[in-house]
Amino acid sequence: MADTLIQYAMQVPDLKRRAVVEIFAAANPVLERLNVIDLGDAMGYEYSREASLPGIGVRAVNEEWPDQAEGANVPVREGTAIVGGLVKTDRVLAKNADRKAGRIAKKVKAASLYVMKLFFDGDQSSDPKQFDGLNRRLGTGGQTIKAGTNGAYLDLDNVQKLIDLVVGDDAQKALLMSKAMRRTLGATIRAAGGTVINMAEWSGPLNPTRFSNVEIVPIEKDHEDNEILGFDETCGSCTTAGSIYCVAFGASEDEDRLQAVGRNAAGGLFEVEEQGVRNTVDQVLVEGRIGLAMFHGRSAARYYGIKEGVSP
């Protein structure tokens, strides 16, 4: 059964490892919501995705059925990325347990933010060590909405279309965007006025928390303090466009909508391994293995080419 990192953390008996899992999840709102299917020692996950349904029709009395097309499934294999690194501390400083724990926590937070970047921008074609993120998976196909040839200001009708592209109940979906995009969305809703304002729930004048009953989840900067979903995308002649994503995260049962795959066994999804003192350096390995699986082709969608601000 797939568990979120928070659920998994409650099952881990090793307090040090449990604390690391909780820090990782807290730094990443995507991983807080993303259930993880345990791969054990396998490096990937194989499944079949429905590609087409069999033919169907109607017939008259005493009429034979003609030959009909068979349904088809497409075999899919999802890989995983090994994320983490080494925490190296001078052996003298490592004797201070709090200092050493703080350095480990920073490494875990950096890994968390890197995974969140891969969730959107991962591309195995450019780096085979990564896993494919949403941009690679969605491309410019039927699960995407382009604001305009050269970008355009946010259109609330397109936000609703984005939501409708994703399978499932709206209350179980999430809109993922930068904080700047959230302000742009809030300003656009306010500018529309009337009943549109009541389609949103608010935590401040320009900070909607839900729109059309869908939770709004702001995405933070990455491990290098760069915007993951900033207004830095190119759409035609516009080089300052941004995106909004709608995602239906899978529930606890395996192979449900959008989920992660990784090692989620007794050893821990994210392991902390003390490697001892080497010369003058105390060394600790922080490492996890995780990938992404889109079990339903309509479990995510993207609205891109959005300009910052409100249409004049």
KAMO-V901531 format. One line per field, one symbol per residue. psi: psi as a letter, one per 20 degrees, with the letter a starting at -180 (. if undefined). A space follows every 50 residues. Layout:
# KAMO-V901531
psi = ???
This chain:
# KAMO-V901531
psi = ppqrhgghhiiohohghghgghggghiohghhioqpppiciqirpprppp hqqqqqaqqrpjpqprpqqqqqqppppprqpopbapoppphghiiohggg hhhghggggghghghhghhgipohhhoiirqpaggghhckbikqpphrgk rrqpphhhghggghhpqrphijrqoprrhghhhggghhghhhacihhiiq qqjrhjnqhqpkjpppopparaijkqpglrmjqpocipjlrrqpqppnqq ahqqlodprrqaolahiqhoqoopjapodjpppppoqrpqaqpnhpikiq rporkpqqapp.
